[in-house]
Amino acid sequence: MIEMDEAYFTIQTSENEHNTQKAGRGSKTKSNLMVMAESTVLENIDTGKVER
């Protein structure tokens, strides 16, 4: 299974720049980050067998 998600993190800015920006996704004090992760099934739920 592959999962993809995005998040917005606050970046370091001057106090004046931080106070004059709007909040939320469009803010210049936010940076977009995309993360992808792959996972594998470790145990079959029906049989209980562990796959490696």
N, C-alpha and C positions, 0 to 999 in steps of 0.2 A: 504494500500500500504506500502511496506517495501522497503527502499532504503539503499544501502550500498555503502560506498565510502572510499577511502584511501587518505592519505596526508602525506607529509614529512615535519617535523618540525626541525629546527635547535636546537641542544642541546648545552648547555654551555660547552665550552672547553677552554683550554689555548690559548693564542694568537698565540704561535708557532705552536701548533697542528692545529689550524684553518687555518693558512696560508699555511701549507704544504699538506693539503688534497685537493683532486680533488673536483670539483663542481658536483652537481646533485645527482641522486638517490643512487649511490654507495659510497658516501662520508661517512666517519665515524663520521662526525659532524651532520648527519641527522638521525632522528629517525622516523620509520614508525608508523603510527597511523591509525587504522581502526575504522570507526564510522558507526553504524546502527541506523536508526530512523524509527519509525512507525507512519503513519499519517492516519487520518480518514476523510472521506468526510463530510463536515459540511453542505453543501447545494447542492441539486440536481440541476444541471445546467438547465435541461429541464423544471422542474416544479417550481423551486424556493423554494421548501419545505426544511426546516432546519431539519436535522436529529440529534438526540442526542444520 
